[in-house]
Amino acid sequence: MTVSFFAIYKVPADKAVFDAHYFGTHRQLAQAIPGLLDYRINRVVASQMGESDLHMIVELVFESHPALKAAMASPQAKAAAQDVLKFGGEVVRFYVTEPASGPVI
């Protein structure tokens, strides 16, 4: 069963500076994490209530919990973690998810 590691970023003080660093530096660091099956970057454009306090939702997909654990222990993940503190430490939250089984309502 795959697992996903989500990085959910709130709107930063300066979107242009944030995006320049994310797409110019951080994305390459994250893509180098071993065992990564898929990497999805989604820009939040609205919520059901209109404007959102979220800027981006990023999903990193791994084969399993052990694969995620091994990946997060890698030098590449440590470099990405150090980098995120430089530009997104105040606006990011992380979550690990797995596919739900059973009915989704």
DSSP file (Angstrom, degrees, kcal/mol; ACC not computed):
  #  RESIDUE AA STRUCTURE BP1 BP2  ACC     N-H-->O    O-->H-N    N-H-->O    O-->H-N    TCO  KAPPA ALPHA  PHI   PSI    X-CA   Y-CA   Z-CA
    1    1 A M              0   0    0      0, 0.0    64,-0.2     0, 0.0     2,-0.0   0.000 360.0 360.0 360.0 130.2    0.0    0.0    0.0
    2    2 A T        -     0   0    0     62,-0.1     2,-0.3    63,-0.0    61,-0.2  -0.338 360.0-155.5 -72.1 157.7    1.4    3.4   -0.9
    3    3 A V  E     -A   62   0A   0     59,-2.1    59,-3.0    61,-0.2     2,-0.4  -0.965   4.9-144.9-130.3 151.4    1.8    6.2    1.6
    4    4 A S  E     -AB  61  97A   0     93,-2.8    93,-2.9    -2,-0.3     2,-0.6  -0.936   3.6-153.2-120.2 141.0    1.9    9.9    0.9
    5    5 A F  E     -AB  60  96A   0     55,-3.0    55,-2.4    -2,-0.4     2,-0.4  -0.962  21.4-160.6-108.9 116.2    3.8   12.6    2.7
    6    6 A F  E     -AB  59  95A   0     89,-3.6    89,-2.1    -2,-0.6     2,-0.5  -0.832  13.9-165.6-103.6 135.8    2.0   16.0    2.3
    7    7 A A  E     -AB  58  94A   0     51,-2.5    51,-2.8    -2,-0.4     2,-0.6  -0.984  12.4-166.8-113.9 116.7    3.6   19.4    2.8
    8    8 A I  E     -AB  57  93A   0     85,-3.0    85,-1.6    -2,-0.5     2,-0.5  -0.919   4.6-161.5-111.9 115.8    0.8   22.0    3.1
    9    9 A Y  E     -AB  56  92A   0     47,-2.9    46,-3.5    -2,-0.6    47,-1.3  -0.830   7.4-144.5-103.4 127.8    2.0   25.5    2.8
   10   10 A K  E     -A   54   0A   0     81,-3.4    44,-0.3    -2,-0.5    81,-0.1  -0.360  49.4 -72.0 -75.2 167.2    0.0   28.5    4.1
   11   11 A V        -     0   0    0     42,-2.3    -1,-0.1    44,-0.1     2,-0.1  -0.466  57.8-137.9 -63.2 122.1    0.2   31.8    2.1
   12   12 A P        -     0   0    0      0, 0.0     3,-0.3     0, 0.0    -1,-0.1  -0.313  20.6-107.6 -78.6 166.6    3.6   33.2    2.6
   13   13 A A  S    S+     0   0    0      1,-0.3     2,-0.5     2,-0.1    -2,-0.1   0.877 114.4  26.6 -60.3 -38.4    4.3   36.9    3.2
   14   14 A D     >  -     0   0    0      1,-0.1     4,-2.4     2,-0.0    -1,-0.3  -0.881  67.8-172.5-130.5  99.9    5.9   37.2   -0.2
   15   15 A K  H  > S+     0   0    0     -2,-0.5     4,-3.1    -3,-0.3     5,-0.2   0.872  85.6  54.5 -59.9 -39.6    4.5   34.7   -2.8
   16   16 A A  H  > S+     0   0    0      2,-0.2     4,-2.2     1,-0.2    -1,-0.2   0.916 111.1  44.0 -64.4 -43.6    7.0   35.6   -5.5
   17   17 A V  H  > S+     0   0    0      2,-0.2     4,-2.1     1,-0.2     5,-0.2   0.926 115.5  49.2 -66.3 -44.7   10.0   35.1   -3.2
   18   18 A F  H  X S+     0   0    0     -4,-2.4     4,-3.1     1,-0.2    -2,-0.2   0.954 113.3  45.7 -58.0 -52.4    8.6   31.8   -1.9
   19   19 A D  H  X S+     0   0    0     -4,-3.1     4,-2.8     1,-0.2     5,-0.4   0.881 109.6  55.1 -62.1 -39.6    7.8   30.5   -5.4
   20   20 A A  H  X S+     0   0    0     -4,-2.2     4,-1.6    -5,-0.2    -1,-0.2   0.922 114.3  40.3 -60.7 -43.4   11.2   31.5   -6.7
   21   21 A H  H  X>S+     0   0    0     -4,-2.1     4,-2.5     3,-0.2     5,-2.0   0.929 116.3  49.8 -71.4 -43.8   12.9   29.5   -4.0
   22   22 A Y  I  <>S+     0   0    0     -4,-3.1     5,-3.0    -5,-0.2     6,-0.3   0.964 121.3  32.5 -59.6 -53.2   10.5   26.6   -4.1
   23   23 A F  I  <5S+     0   0    0     -4,-2.8    -1,-0.2     1,-0.2    -2,-0.2   0.740 123.7  46.8 -79.6 -22.5   10.7   26.1   -7.9
   24   24 A G  I  <5S-     0   0    0     -4,-1.6    -1,-0.2    -5,-0.4    -2,-0.2   0.759 135.7  -4.0 -88.4 -26.3   14.3   27.2   -8.2
   25   25 A T  I  X5S+     0   0    0     -4,-2.5     4,-1.5    -5,-0.2     3,-0.4   0.646 124.2  53.3-130.8 -56.3   15.9   25.2   -5.4
   26   26 A H  I  ><S+     0   0    0     -5,-2.0     4,-2.7     1,-0.2     5,-0.2   0.868 101.6  58.8 -66.0 -39.5   13.6   23.1   -3.2
   27   27 A R  H  ><S+     0   0    0     -5,-3.0     4,-2.6    -6,-0.3    -1,-0.2   0.909 106.3  49.5 -56.6 -43.1   11.8   21.2   -5.9
   28   28 A Q  H  > S+     0   0    0     -3,-0.4     4,-0.8    -6,-0.3    -1,-0.2   0.882 110.5  50.4 -65.4 -37.7   15.1   19.7   -7.1
   29   29 A L  H >< S+     0   0    0     -4,-1.5     3,-0.6     1,-0.2     4,-0.2   0.928 112.9  46.1 -64.4 -44.5   16.0   18.7   -3.5
   30   30 A A  H >< S+     0   0    0     -4,-2.7     3,-1.6     1,-0.2    -2,-0.2   0.894 108.1  55.9 -66.6 -39.8   12.7   17.0   -3.0
   31   31 A Q  H 3< S+     0   0    0     -4,-2.6    -1,-0.2     1,-0.3    -2,-0.2   0.708 100.3  61.6 -66.7 -18.3   12.8   15.2   -6.3
   32   32 A A  T << S+     0   0    0     -4,-0.8    -1,-0.3    -3,-0.6    -2,-0.2   0.515  73.3 118.4 -85.0  -5.4   16.2   13.7   -5.4
   33   33 A I  S X  S-     0   0    0     -3,-1.6     3,-1.2    -4,-0.2    38,-0.1  -0.452  71.8-116.0 -65.0 127.0   14.7   11.8   -2.3
   34   34 A P  T 3  S+     0   0    0      0, 0.0     3,-0.1     0, 0.0    40,-0.1  -0.314  93.5  25.4 -67.4 146.4   15.2    8.1   -2.9
   35   35 A G  T 3  S+     0   0    0      1,-0.3    28,-0.5    27,-0.1     2,-0.4   0.456  79.0 151.6  84.5   1.3   12.2    5.9   -3.3
   36   36 A L    <   +     0   0    0     -3,-1.2    -1,-0.3     1,-0.2    26,-0.2  -0.529  20.5 179.2 -70.5 120.7   10.0    8.7   -4.5
   37   37 A L        +     0   0    0     24,-3.2     2,-0.3    -2,-0.4    25,-0.2   0.821  67.7   1.9 -89.3 -36.6    7.2    7.2   -6.8
   38   38 A D  E     -C   61   0A   0     23,-1.0    23,-2.7     2,-0.0     2,-0.4  -0.992  55.4-161.8-152.9 151.4    5.4   10.4   -7.5
   39   39 A Y  E     -C   60   0A   0     -2,-0.3     2,-0.5    21,-0.2    21,-0.2  -0.956  14.4-176.6-140.9 114.2    5.7   14.1   -6.7
   40   40 A R  E     -C   59   0A   0     19,-2.9    19,-2.8    -2,-0.4     2,-0.5  -0.953  10.0-165.8-122.1 130.0    2.7   16.4   -7.1
   41   41 A I  E     -C   58   0A   0     -2,-0.5     2,-0.5    17,-0.2    17,-0.2  -0.964  10.9-176.4-113.9 122.6    2.7   20.2   -6.6
   42   42 A N  E     -C   57   0A   0     15,-2.0    15,-2.8    -2,-0.5     2,-0.5  -0.978  16.4-146.9-123.0 124.8   -0.8   21.8   -6.4
   43   43 A R  E     -C   56   0A   0     -2,-0.5     2,-0.5    13,-0.2    13,-0.3  -0.763  21.2-128.8 -87.1 131.2   -1.3   25.5   -6.1
   44   44 A V        +     0   0    0     11,-2.3     8,-0.1    -2,-0.5     3,-0.1  -0.699  32.4 171.5 -81.5 123.7   -4.4   26.3   -4.0
   45   45 A V        -     0   0    0     -2,-0.5     2,-0.3     1,-0.3    -1,-0.2   0.616  59.5 -17.4-109.3 -17.6   -6.6   28.8   -6.0
   46   46 A A        -     0   0    0      5,-0.1    -1,-0.3     3,-0.0     2,-0.3  -0.977  51.4-138.7-171.9 168.8   -9.7   28.9   -3.9
   47   47 A S  B >   -D   50   0B   0      3,-3.2     3,-2.0    -2,-0.3     5,-0.1  -0.801  45.2 -92.7-128.7 176.2  -11.8   27.3   -1.1
   48   48 A Q  T 3  S+     0   0    0      1,-0.3     3,-0.1    -2,-0.3     4,-0.0   0.716 129.1  50.4 -64.3 -17.5  -15.5   26.7   -0.8
   49   49 A M  T 3  S-     0   0    0      1,-0.2     2,-0.5     2,-0.1    -1,-0.3   0.310 120.5-107.0-100.9   7.4  -15.6   30.0    1.1
   50   50 A G  B <  S+D   47   0B   0     -3,-2.0    -3,-3.2     0, 0.0    -1,-0.2  -0.918  88.8  38.9 109.6-126.0  -13.6   32.0   -1.5
   51   51 A E  S    S-     0   0    0     -2,-0.5     2,-0.3    -5,-0.2    -5,-0.1  -0.338  75.4-142.3 -65.9 143.7  -10.0   33.0   -0.9
   52   52 A S        -     0   0    0      2,-0.2    -1,-0.1    -8,-0.1    -5,-0.0  -0.747  17.8-141.8-108.4 154.2   -7.9   30.4    0.9
   53   53 A D  S    S+     0   0    0     -2,-0.3   -42,-2.3   -43,-0.1     2,-0.3   0.361  81.9  90.8 -89.5   4.2   -5.2   30.8    3.5
   54   54 A L  E     -A   10   0A   0    -44,-0.3   -44,-0.3     1,-0.1    -2,-0.2  -0.786  49.7-177.9-102.2 145.9   -3.3   28.0    1.8
   55   55 A H  E     -     0   0A   0    -46,-3.5   -11,-2.3     1,-0.4     2,-0.3   0.812  65.8  -0.2-105.2 -49.4   -0.8   28.5   -1.0
   56   56 A M  E     -AC   9  43A   0    -47,-1.3   -47,-2.9   -13,-0.3     2,-0.5  -0.993  46.9-155.7-145.8 150.5    0.4   25.0   -2.1
   57   57 A I  E     -AC   8  42A   0    -15,-2.8   -15,-2.0    -2,-0.3     2,-0.4  -0.987  20.4-169.2-125.3 118.8   -0.3   21.4   -1.3
   58   58 A V  E     -AC   7  41A   0    -51,-2.8   -51,-2.5    -2,-0.5     2,-0.5  -0.915   2.6-162.6-114.5 133.4    2.6   19.1   -2.2
   59   59 A E  E     -AC   6  40A   0    -19,-2.8   -19,-2.9    -2,-0.4     2,-0.5  -0.966   7.1-170.9-120.8 127.1    2.4   15.3   -2.2
   60   60 A L  E     -AC   5  39A   0    -55,-2.4   -55,-3.0    -2,-0.5     2,-0.4  -0.979  16.8-153.8-112.5 123.7    5.3   12.9   -2.2
   61   61 A V  E     -AC   4  38A   0    -23,-2.7   -24,-3.2    -2,-0.5   -23,-1.0  -0.836  13.4-177.9-107.0 134.8    4.2    9.3   -2.8
   62   62 A F  E     -A    3   0A   0    -59,-3.0   -59,-2.1    -2,-0.4   -26,-0.1  -0.865  36.5-115.2-127.3 161.1    6.2    6.2   -1.5
   63   63 A E  S    S-     0   0    0    -28,-0.5     2,-0.3    -2,-0.3    -1,-0.1   0.824  87.5 -21.2 -65.3 -34.2    5.7    2.5   -1.9
   64   64 A S  S  > S-     0   0    0    -62,-0.1     4,-2.3     1,-0.1   -61,-0.2  -0.953  71.5 -86.5-163.8 172.9    5.1    1.8    1.8
   65   65 A H  H  > S+     0   0    0     -2,-0.3     4,-2.8     2,-0.2     5,-0.2   0.929 126.2  50.6 -60.5 -45.7    5.7    3.1    5.4
   66   66 A P  H  > S+     0   0    0      0, 0.0     4,-2.5     0, 0.0    -1,-0.2   0.896 109.9  50.8 -60.2 -37.3    9.1    1.4    5.5
   67   67 A A  H  > S+     0   0    0      2,-0.2     4,-2.4     1,-0.2    -2,-0.2   0.906 111.3  47.9 -65.3 -40.5   10.0    3.1    2.2
   68   68 A L  H  X S+     0   0    0     -4,-2.3     4,-2.7     2,-0.2    -1,-0.2   0.928 111.6  50.2 -63.4 -45.2    8.9    6.5    3.5
   69   69 A K  H  X S+     0   0    0     -4,-2.8     4,-1.0     1,-0.2    -2,-0.2   0.919 112.6  46.3 -60.5 -44.8   10.9    5.9    6.7
   70   70 A A  H  < S+     0   0    0     -4,-2.5     3,-0.5     1,-0.2     4,-0.4   0.910 112.5  51.0 -63.9 -41.9   14.0    5.0    4.8
   71   71 A A  H >< S+     0   0    0     -4,-2.4     3,-1.4     1,-0.2     6,-0.5   0.916 107.7  51.8 -61.9 -43.6   13.6    7.9    2.4
   72   72 A M  H 3< S+     0   0    0     -4,-2.7    -1,-0.2     1,-0.3    -2,-0.2   0.704 106.8  54.8 -69.4 -19.1   13.2   10.4    5.3
   73   73 A A  T 3< S+     0   0    0     -4,-1.0    -1,-0.3    -3,-0.5    -2,-0.2   0.512  89.2 106.1 -87.3  -5.8   16.5    9.1    6.8
   74   74 A S  S <> S-     0   0    0     -3,-1.4     4,-2.1    -4,-0.4     5,-0.2  -0.318  82.0-119.0 -75.5 155.5   18.4    9.8    3.6
   75   75 A P  H  > S+     0   0    0      0, 0.0     4,-2.2     0, 0.0     5,-0.1   0.844 114.8  57.5 -59.1 -33.0   20.8   12.6    3.1
   76   76 A Q  H  > S+     0   0    0      2,-0.2     4,-2.1     1,-0.2   -43,-0.2   0.915 107.7  45.1 -66.2 -42.8   18.6   13.9    0.3
   77   77 A A  H  > S+     0   0    0     -6,-0.5     4,-2.6     2,-0.2    -1,-0.2   0.879 111.7  53.0 -68.2 -36.9   15.6   14.2    2.6
   78   78 A K  H  X S+     0   0    0     -4,-2.1     4,-2.3     2,-0.2    -2,-0.2   0.898 108.9  49.7 -64.7 -38.8   17.7   15.8    5.3
   79   79 A A  H  X S+     0   0    0     -4,-2.2     4,-2.1     2,-0.2    -2,-0.2   0.913 111.8  48.2 -64.5 -42.1   18.9   18.4    2.8
   80   80 A A  H  X S+     0   0    0     -4,-2.1     4,-2.4   -51,-0.2    -2,-0.2   0.895 111.0  51.2 -64.5 -39.7   15.3   19.1    1.7
   81   81 A A  H  X S+     0   0    0     -4,-2.6     4,-1.3     2,-0.2    -2,-0.2   0.911 110.3  48.4 -65.1 -42.4   14.2   19.4    5.4
   82   82 A Q  H  X S+     0   0    0     -4,-2.3     4,-0.7     1,-0.2    -1,-0.2   0.901 112.2  50.4 -63.1 -39.8   17.0   21.9    6.1
   83   83 A D  H >X S+     0   0    0     -4,-2.1     3,-1.2     1,-0.2     4,-1.0   0.903 103.6  57.2 -65.9 -41.2   16.1   23.9    3.1
   84   84 A V  H 3X>S+     0   0    0     -4,-2.4     4,-3.0     1,-0.3     5,-0.7   0.831 100.2  59.6 -62.9 -29.6   12.4   24.1    3.9
   85   85 A L  H 3<5S+     0   0    0     -4,-1.3     4,-0.4     1,-0.2    -1,-0.3   0.805 100.7  57.3 -65.6 -27.6   13.3   25.7    7.2
   86   86 A K  H <<5S+     0   0    0     -3,-1.2    -1,-0.2    -4,-0.7    -2,-0.2   0.835 127.3  10.0 -71.8 -33.2   15.0   28.5    5.3
   87   87 A F  H  <5S+     0   0    0     -4,-1.0    -2,-0.2    -3,-0.3    -3,-0.1   0.618 138.0  26.1-124.3 -17.6   11.9   29.5    3.3
   88   88 A G  T >X5S+     0   0    0     -4,-3.0     3,-1.3    -5,-0.3     4,-1.2   0.350  75.0 112.8-133.7   7.7    8.8   27.8    4.6
   89   89 A G  T 34<S+     0   0    0     -5,-0.7     3,-0.1    -4,-0.4    -4,-0.1   0.798  85.2  46.0 -56.0 -31.9    9.3   27.0    8.3
   90   90 A E  T 34 S+     0   0    0      1,-0.2    -1,-0.3    -5,-0.1    -2,-0.1   0.671 120.7  36.6 -84.2 -17.2    6.7   29.4    9.4
   91   91 A V  T <4 S+     0   0    0     -3,-1.3   -81,-3.4   -81,-0.1     2,-0.4   0.357  96.6  89.4-120.9   6.0    4.1   28.4    6.9
   92   92 A V  E  <  -B    9   0A   0     -4,-1.2     2,-0.3   -83,-0.2   -83,-0.2  -0.836  41.4-177.9-114.3 146.0    4.3   24.6    6.4
   93   93 A R  E     -B    8   0A   0    -85,-1.6   -85,-3.0    -2,-0.4     2,-0.4  -0.978  17.4-143.7-132.4 147.5    2.7   21.6    8.1
   94   94 A F  E     +B    7   0A   0     -2,-0.3     2,-0.3   -87,-0.2   -87,-0.2  -0.882  17.3 177.6-117.6 144.8    3.5   18.0    7.3
   95   95 A Y  E     -B    6   0A   0    -89,-2.1   -89,-3.6    -2,-0.4     2,-0.5  -0.995  19.3-146.9-142.8 145.5    1.2   15.0    7.2
   96   96 A V  E     +B    5   0A   0     -2,-0.3     2,-0.3   -91,-0.2   -91,-0.2  -0.963  27.6 176.3-111.4 131.0    1.5   11.3    6.3
   97   97 A T  E     -B    4   0A   0    -93,-2.9   -93,-2.8    -2,-0.5    -2,-0.0  -0.881  16.7-162.6-130.5 161.5   -1.5    9.6    4.8
   98   98 A E        -     0   0    0     -2,-0.3   -95,-0.2   -95,-0.2   -34,-0.0  -0.957  42.9 -79.5-136.8 159.0   -2.5    6.2    3.4
   99   99 A P        -     0   0    0      0, 0.0     2,-0.2     0, 0.0     0, 0.0  -0.304  49.3-122.8 -58.6 138.7   -5.4    5.2    1.1
  100  100 A A        -     0   0    0      2,-0.0     2,-0.4    -3,-0.0     4,-0.1  -0.572  19.6-147.2 -81.0 144.5   -8.6    4.8    3.1
  101  101 A S        +     0   0    0     -2,-0.2    -1,-0.0     2,-0.1     0, 0.0  -0.875  59.9  30.0-109.9 149.5  -10.4    1.5    2.9
  102  102 A G  S    S-     0   0    0     -2,-0.4     2,-0.1     2,-0.1    -2,-0.0  -0.365 106.2 -24.0  95.9 179.0  -14.1    1.2    3.1
  103  103 A P        -     0   0    0      0, 0.0     2,-0.6     0, 0.0    -2,-0.1  -0.362  52.2-152.2 -68.9 139.8  -16.8    3.6    2.0
  104  104 A V              0   0    0      1,-0.1    -2,-0.1    -2,-0.1     0, 0.0  -0.965 360.0 360.0-110.7 123.0  -15.9    7.3    1.7
  105  105 A I              0   0    0     -2,-0.6    -1,-0.1     0, 0.0     0, 0.0   0.418 360.0 360.0 -98.9 360.0  -18.9    9.5    2.2
